[in-house]
Amino acid sequence: MALHEFLIETFYFLIATLALVPLFKKLNLGSMLGYIVAGVIVGPMSLGLIDSSDNIVQLAEVGITLLLFIVGLELSPARLKQLRSSIIFEGGLQMGLSTLVFTAIGIAVGLSTYSALVIGVSLSLSSTAFALSYMNETSQLTLSHGQSSLSILLFQDLIIVPLLALIPLLSINSSSHQIINMTEMAIKFGLFCGLIMLCFYVLKPAVSFIKKSQDQEISLAAFLFLIIGMALGMEKLGLSMPMGAFIAGAFLANSEVKIQIKTLTVPFKGVLMGLFFMTLGMNLELNFLMNNLAKIALLSFSIITLKTIILSIIGKFSHGSFKSGLKVGLIISQGGEFGVVVLASALKFDVVSAEINKLIVTSILITMTLAPFLARMTKFINNANASKLAQTEEHLEESNVIQLKKDDLAPEEDEVAKKAA
């Protein structure tokens, strides 16, 4: 019976995907928004075709795990080296300033320090899936603001690992509710380092095994073994399974089988990531949204505005132009999928309350639905710059013509002056 229900829900998921995602792509709104809207329509809060069952949630968790594995796999040392200064300066500055501002606001409205800090960090993260897809489609990735956006997103992807490791340590279970068990922290840190060292001895023969094997089924089984093994290892340490998958991907990023593994994972990436976004849409409670509309609208507006202001200031320091930073802000000022992952982990370990978590996640979701429209505004800035450049060139051309005419008349005036003398 459970299998039958699961297949029916999967069938509805595929129908919604095939109906809405191509439509949103055709409207240049991106597949992410299509998945979110599809989730809202077929979810339990709307038509109720798909109940937000444990099966769907577990599949979404698998999607997050594989997504983080692929993110780790794409963090090639060559790219990190090429953008290292920009990643450290722009990415670190954006993350630091955004976290500081949002954390201060959280403490000011009465949240505990740990809750405010986790929320501040989660709101500082942007949607890598949307931003990279949009910049690729609009050929902005090679431009200066595109490179800045990429550097900031890479920093955020890298910072996810320590963030997910830190959240369980912020869980307060002591009788005083004030002290973190430092002994437990030290033990977990030691085991974490041991697991990382073990990777060198486990992944190396595994990579060699995958390379020697010409059988695609064996290769697929081997790469799943690596992901699941690292994920389960991290879970045993009380940490996050997606973090284990990320580390496995990062270790394989510079390996000789990277292309082979990416070929195997590409078909799963879009579907599983789409499932994750669809689950977000399914969990969007319309009644909760309407009952807290003012709070959510204010919070969503604040997220976008504050991040855009911060990125504009960083753009001024990095490129000498507020406009460059403004374009970066319009592309990555929304909340992100990893912000939702961080909040889910914080909720699991009782760092953030369920009510606050729902409010923040809903606001992040709203900013993600606005992302395509905000990103389109970069075109107006580009058009304005192009128009200004054209006017400048026209003015210079007129000035040159006038100067040429003066130069042509100068000999005639000199000859007239000589005759008069």
C-alpha positions as CSV (number, residue, x, y, z in Angstrom):
1,M,0.0,0.0,0.0
2,A,2.8,2.4,0.9
3,L,4.6,1.6,-2.4
4,H,1.4,2.2,-4.3
5,E,0.9,5.6,-2.6
6,F,4.6,6.5,-3.3
7,L,4.2,5.6,-7.0
8,I,1.1,7.7,-7.3
9,E,2.8,10.7,-5.6
10,T,5.8,10.3,-7.9
11,F,3.4,10.2,-10.9
12,Y,1.9,13.5,-9.8
13,F,5.3,15.0,-9.3
14,L,6.3,14.1,-12.9
15,I,3.0,15.5,-14.3
16,A,3.6,18.8,-12.5
17,T,7.2,18.9,-13.6
18,L,6.4,18.3,-17.3
19,A,3.5,20.8,-17.2
20,L,5.0,23.7,-15.4
21,V,8.8,23.6,-15.6
22,P,9.0,24.0,-19.5
23,L,6.4,26.8,-19.3
24,F,8.5,28.7,-16.7
25,K,11.6,28.1,-18.8
26,K,9.9,29.5,-21.9
27,L,8.9,32.6,-19.9
28,N,12.6,33.0,-18.9
29,L,11.6,32.6,-15.2
30,G,13.8,29.6,-14.7
31,S,13.1,26.0,-13.7
32,M,13.5,26.7,-10.0
33,L,10.4,28.8,-9.8
34,G,8.5,26.3,-11.9
35,Y,9.3,23.5,-9.4
36,I,8.3,25.7,-6.4
37,V,5.0,26.7,-8.0
38,A,4.4,23.0,-9.0
39,G,5.0,22.1,-5.4
40,V,2.5,24.7,-4.1
41,I,-0.2,23.5,-6.6
42,V,0.0,19.8,-6.0
43,G,0.9,20.0,-2.3
44,P,-1.3,19.4,0.7
45,M,-2.0,23.1,1.2
46,S,-3.6,23.4,-2.3
47,L,-4.9,20.6,-4.5
48,G,-3.6,17.9,-2.1
49,L,-2.5,15.6,-4.9
50,I,0.7,14.9,-3.0
51,D,0.7,14.6,0.8
52,S,4.0,15.8,2.3
53,S,4.7,12.3,3.4
54,D,7.9,10.9,4.8
55,N,8.7,9.3,1.4
56,I,8.9,12.7,-0.4
57,V,10.8,14.3,2.5
58,Q,13.4,11.5,2.5
59,L,13.8,11.8,-1.3
60,A,14.3,15.5,-0.9
61,E,17.1,14.8,1.6
62,V,18.7,12.4,-0.9
63,G,18.5,15.2,-3.4
64,I,20.2,17.6,-1.0
65,T,22.9,15.1,-0.3
66,L,23.6,14.4,-4.0
67,L,23.4,18.2,-4.7
68,L,26.2,18.9,-2.2
69,F,28.2,16.0,-3.6
70,I,28.0,17.6,-7.1
71,V,28.8,21.1,-5.6
72,G,31.9,19.6,-4.0
73,L,32.8,17.9,-7.3
74,E,32.7,21.1,-9.2
75,L,35.0,23.0,-6.8
76,S,38.1,22.3,-8.9
77,P,41.4,23.5,-7.4
78,A,42.2,25.4,-10.6
79,R,39.0,27.5,-10.4
80,L,39.6,28.1,-6.6
81,K,43.2,29.2,-7.3
82,Q,42.1,31.5,-10.2
83,L,39.5,33.3,-8.0
84,R,41.1,32.9,-4.6
85,S,41.6,36.6,-3.9
86,S,38.1,37.4,-5.0
87,I,36.6,34.5,-3.1
88,I,38.4,35.5,0.2
89,F,37.8,39.2,-0.1
90,E,34.3,39.5,-1.7
91,G,32.9,36.2,-0.5
92,G,34.2,36.6,3.1
93,L,33.2,40.3,3.3
94,Q,29.7,39.5,2.0
95,M,29.2,36.6,4.4
96,G,30.7,38.5,7.4
97,L,28.8,41.7,6.9
98,S,25.5,40.0,6.1
99,T,25.7,37.7,9.0
100,L,26.6,40.5,11.4
101,V,23.7,42.7,10.2
102,F,21.1,39.9,10.3
103,T,22.4,38.5,13.7
104,A,22.2,42.0,15.2
105,I,18.6,42.4,14.0
106,G,17.7,39.0,15.4
107,I,19.2,39.8,18.9
108,A,17.4,43.2,18.8
109,V,14.0,41.5,18.3
110,G,14.6,39.2,21.2
111,L,16.1,36.0,19.8
112,S,18.8,34.1,21.6
113,T,22.4,34.6,20.5
114,Y,22.7,31.1,18.9
115,S,19.3,31.4,17.2
116,A,20.1,34.8,15.8
117,L,23.5,33.7,14.6
118,V,22.2,30.6,12.8
119,I,19.4,32.7,11.2
120,G,21.9,35.4,10.3
121,V,24.1,32.9,8.5
122,S,21.2,31.2,6.7
123,L,19.9,34.6,5.4
124,S,23.4,35.5,4.2
125,L,23.4,32.5,1.8
126,S,22.1,32.8,-1.8
127,S,20.7,30.4,-4.3
128,T,23.6,28.9,-6.2
129,A,21.2,26.9,-8.4
130,F,19.3,29.9,-9.6
131,A,22.2,32.4,-9.9
132,L,24.6,30.1,-11.9
133,S,21.8,28.9,-14.2
134,Y,20.7,32.5,-14.8
135,M,24.2,33.9,-15.5
136,N,25.0,30.9,-17.8
137,E,21.8,31.5,-19.8
138,T,22.4,35.3,-20.1
139,S,26.1,35.1,-20.7
140,Q,27.0,37.2,-17.7
141,L,29.2,34.6,-16.0
142,T,32.4,35.9,-17.8
143,L,31.6,39.6,-17.0
144,S,33.1,41.4,-14.0
145,H,29.9,41.2,-11.9
146,G,29.4,37.6,-13.0
147,Q,32.9,36.7,-11.7
148,S,32.2,38.5,-8.4
149,S,28.9,36.6,-8.1
150,L,30.6,33.3,-8.8
151,S,33.3,34.1,-6.2
152,I,30.7,34.9,-3.5
153,L,28.7,31.8,-4.3
154,L,31.9,29.6,-4.2
155,F,32.7,31.0,-0.7
156,Q,29.2,30.2,0.4
157,D,29.5,26.7,-0.9
158,L,32.8,26.2,1.0
159,I,31.4,27.7,4.2
160,I,28.5,25.3,4.2
161,V,30.7,22.4,5.5
162,P,31.9,24.1,8.8
163,L,28.4,25.6,9.3
164,L,26.7,22.2,9.2
165,A,29.4,20.8,11.5
166,L,28.9,23.7,14.0
167,I,25.1,23.6,14.3
168,P,25.0,20.3,16.4
169,L,27.5,21.8,18.8
170,L,25.2,24.8,19.3
171,S,22.4,22.5,20.5
172,I,22.0,23.2,24.2
173,N,21.0,20.1,26.2
174,S,22.8,20.7,29.5
175,S,20.8,21.4,32.6
176,S,21.9,25.0,32.8
177,H,21.1,25.5,29.1
178,Q,24.1,27.8,28.9
179,I,27.2,25.6,28.3
180,I,28.2,23.4,25.4
181,N,29.8,20.2,26.3
182,M,33.4,21.0,25.4
183,T,34.6,17.4,25.9
184,E,32.0,16.1,23.4
185,M,33.0,18.9,21.0
186,A,36.7,17.8,21.2
187,I,35.8,14.2,20.7
188,K,33.7,14.9,17.6
189,F,36.3,17.2,16.2
190,G,39.0,14.5,16.6
191,L,36.7,11.8,15.0
192,F,36.0,14.3,12.2
193,C,39.7,14.8,11.5
194,G,40.2,11.0,11.7
195,L,37.5,10.5,9.1
196,I,39.0,13.1,6.8
197,M,42.4,11.3,7.1
198,L,40.8,8.0,6.4
199,C,39.4,9.4,3.1
200,F,42.9,9.6,1.7
201,Y,43.3,5.8,2.2
202,V,39.7,4.8,1.3
203,L,39.0,7.1,-1.7
204,K,42.3,6.5,-3.3
205,P,41.8,2.7,-3.9
206,A,38.1,3.5,-4.7
207,V,39.1,5.9,-7.4
208,S,41.6,3.4,-8.8
209,F,38.8,0.8,-8.8
210,I,36.4,3.1,-10.7
211,K,39.1,3.9,-13.2
212,K,39.9,0.3,-14.0
213,S,36.3,-0.6,-14.3
214,Q,34.8,-0.1,-17.8
215,D,31.3,-1.2,-16.6
216,Q,29.0,1.8,-16.1
217,E,26.9,-0.1,-13.6
218,I,29.9,-0.9,-11.4
219,S,31.1,2.7,-11.6
220,L,27.6,4.0,-10.6
221,A,27.6,1.6,-7.6
222,A,31.1,2.6,-6.6
223,F,30.3,6.4,-6.6
224,L,27.1,5.7,-4.6
225,F,29.2,3.8,-2.2
226,L,31.5,6.8,-1.7
227,I,28.6,9.2,-1.2
228,I,26.6,7.0,1.2
229,G,29.7,5.9,3.1
230,M,30.8,9.5,3.8
231,A,27.3,10.6,4.5
232,L,26.7,7.8,7.0
233,G,30.1,8.4,8.6
234,M,29.2,12.0,9.3
235,E,25.8,11.1,10.6
236,K,27.4,8.7,13.1
237,L,29.5,11.6,14.4
238,G,26.2,13.5,15.0
239,L,26.9,15.8,12.0
240,S,25.2,16.3,8.7
241,M,24.9,13.7,5.9
242,P,25.1,16.3,3.1
243,M,28.4,17.5,4.6
244,G,29.8,14.0,4.2
245,A,28.7,14.0,0.6
246,F,30.2,17.4,0.0
247,I,33.6,16.3,1.4
248,A,33.5,13.2,-0.8
249,G,32.9,15.4,-3.9
250,A,35.6,17.8,-2.9
251,F,38.2,15.0,-2.6
252,L,37.3,13.7,-6.0
253,A,37.3,17.2,-7.6
254,N,40.9,16.9,-8.8
255,S,40.8,13.1,-9.4
256,E,41.3,11.3,-12.7
257,V,37.7,10.1,-12.7
258,K,36.0,13.5,-12.2
259,I,34.6,13.6,-15.7
260,Q,33.4,10.0,-15.5
261,I,31.6,10.7,-12.2
262,K,30.0,13.9,-13.5
263,T,28.7,12.1,-16.5
264,L,27.0,9.6,-14.2
265,T,25.5,12.2,-11.9
266,V,24.3,14.8,-14.4
267,P,21.0,13.0,-15.2
268,F,20.2,12.9,-11.4
269,K,21.2,16.4,-10.6
270,G,18.3,18.3,-12.2
271,V,15.6,15.9,-11.1
272,L,16.7,15.6,-7.5
273,M,17.3,19.3,-7.1
274,G,13.9,19.9,-8.7
275,L,12.4,17.5,-6.1
276,F,14.0,19.5,-3.4
277,F,12.5,22.8,-4.7
278,M,9.2,21.2,-5.2
279,T,9.2,20.0,-1.6
280,L,9.8,23.6,-0.5
281,G,6.7,24.6,-2.5
282,M,4.7,21.7,-1.0
283,N,5.6,22.8,2.5
284,L,4.6,26.4,1.9
285,E,1.5,26.9,4.1
286,L,-0.7,29.5,2.4
287,N,-2.8,30.0,5.6
288,F,0.5,30.7,7.5
289,L,1.6,33.0,4.7
290,M,-1.7,35.0,4.8
291,N,-1.8,35.2,8.6
292,N,1.8,36.5,8.8
293,L,1.8,38.4,5.5
294,A,3.1,41.7,7.0
295,K,6.0,40.0,8.9
296,I,6.9,37.9,5.9
297,A,6.7,40.8,3.4
298,L,8.9,43.0,5.7
299,L,11.4,40.2,6.3
300,S,11.6,39.3,2.5
301,F,12.1,43.0,1.6
302,S,14.7,43.4,4.3
303,I,16.7,40.3,3.1
304,I,16.8,41.6,-0.5
305,T,17.4,45.2,0.4
306,L,20.1,44.7,3.0
307,K,22.0,42.2,0.9
308,T,21.9,44.4,-2.2
309,I,23.2,47.4,-0.2
310,I,26.0,45.3,1.3
311,L,26.9,44.0,-2.2
312,S,26.8,47.5,-3.7
313,I,29.3,48.7,-1.1
314,I,31.6,45.7,-1.7
315,G,31.3,46.4,-5.5
316,K,32.5,50.0,-4.9
317,F,35.6,48.7,-3.1
318,S,36.3,45.9,-5.5
319,H,35.5,47.4,-8.9
320,G,35.2,51.1,-8.0
321,S,31.5,51.1,-9.1
322,F,28.3,50.9,-7.2
323,K,26.6,49.7,-10.4
324,S,28.7,46.5,-10.5
325,G,27.8,45.7,-6.9
326,L,24.2,46.5,-7.6
327,K,24.1,44.0,-10.4
328,V,25.6,41.4,-8.2
329,G,23.0,42.2,-5.5
330,L,20.1,41.9,-8.0
331,I,21.4,38.4,-9.0
332,I,22.2,36.9,-5.6
333,S,20.3,39.0,-3.0
334,Q,17.7,36.2,-2.6
335,G,17.7,33.6,0.1
336,G,19.1,30.2,-0.9
337,E,18.5,26.5,-0.8
338,F,21.5,26.0,1.5
339,G,19.9,28.5,3.9
340,V,16.9,26.2,4.1
341,V,19.3,23.2,4.7
342,V,21.0,25.1,7.5
343,L,17.7,26.0,9.1
344,A,16.5,22.4,8.8
345,S,19.6,21.3,10.7
346,A,19.1,24.0,13.3
347,L,15.5,22.9,13.8
348,K,16.6,19.3,14.2
349,F,19.1,20.2,16.9
350,D,16.7,22.6,18.7
351,V,18.8,25.7,17.9
352,V,15.8,27.4,16.3
353,S,12.1,27.1,17.3
354,A,9.6,25.6,14.8
355,E,7.6,28.8,14.6
356,I,10.7,31.0,13.8
357,N,12.0,28.4,11.4
358,K,8.7,28.4,9.5
359,L,8.7,32.2,9.3
360,I,12.3,32.4,8.0
361,V,12.0,29.5,5.5
362,T,8.8,31.1,4.1
363,S,10.5,34.4,3.7
364,I,13.5,32.8,2.0
365,L,11.1,31.0,-0.4
366,I,9.4,34.3,-1.2
367,T,12.7,35.9,-2.1
368,M,13.6,32.9,-4.3
369,T,10.3,33.3,-6.2
370,L,11.2,37.0,-6.7
371,A,14.8,36.2,-7.9
372,P,14.0,35.9,-11.7
373,F,12.3,39.3,-11.7
374,L,15.1,41.0,-9.7
375,A,17.8,39.4,-11.9
376,R,16.1,40.8,-15.0
377,M,16.6,44.3,-13.7
378,T,20.3,43.9,-14.5
379,K,19.3,44.3,-18.1
380,F,18.0,47.8,-17.5
381,I,21.3,48.8,-15.8
382,N,23.2,47.3,-18.8
383,N,20.9,49.1,-21.3
384,A,21.4,52.4,-19.3
385,N,25.2,52.0,-19.4
386,A,25.1,51.2,-23.1
387,S,22.9,54.3,-23.8
388,K,25.2,56.5,-21.7
389,L,28.3,55.0,-23.6
390,A,26.6,55.7,-26.9
391,Q,25.9,59.3,-26.0
392,T,29.4,59.8,-24.8
393,E,30.8,58.4,-28.1
394,E,28.4,60.6,-30.1
395,H,29.5,63.6,-28.1
396,L,33.2,62.8,-28.7
397,E,32.5,62.3,-32.4
398,E,30.8,65.7,-32.6
399,S,33.7,67.3,-30.7
400,N,36.2,65.8,-33.1
401,V,34.2,67.0,-36.1
402,I,34.1,70.5,-34.7
403,Q,37.8,70.4,-34.0
404,L,38.5,69.2,-37.5
405,K,36.5,72.1,-39.0
406,K,38.5,74.5,-36.8
407,D,41.8,72.9,-38.0
408,D,40.6,73.3,-41.6
409,L,39.7,77.0,-41.2
410,A,42.8,77.9,-39.3
411,P,45.1,78.2,-42.4
412,E,42.5,80.3,-44.2
413,E,42.3,82.7,-41.3
414,D,46.1,83.0,-41.1
415,E,46.3,83.8,-44.9
416,V,43.6,86.5,-44.5
417,A,45.5,88.0,-41.6
418,K,48.7,88.1,-43.6
419,K,47.0,89.9,-46.6
420,A,45.5,92.4,-44.3
421,A,48.9,93.1,-42.8
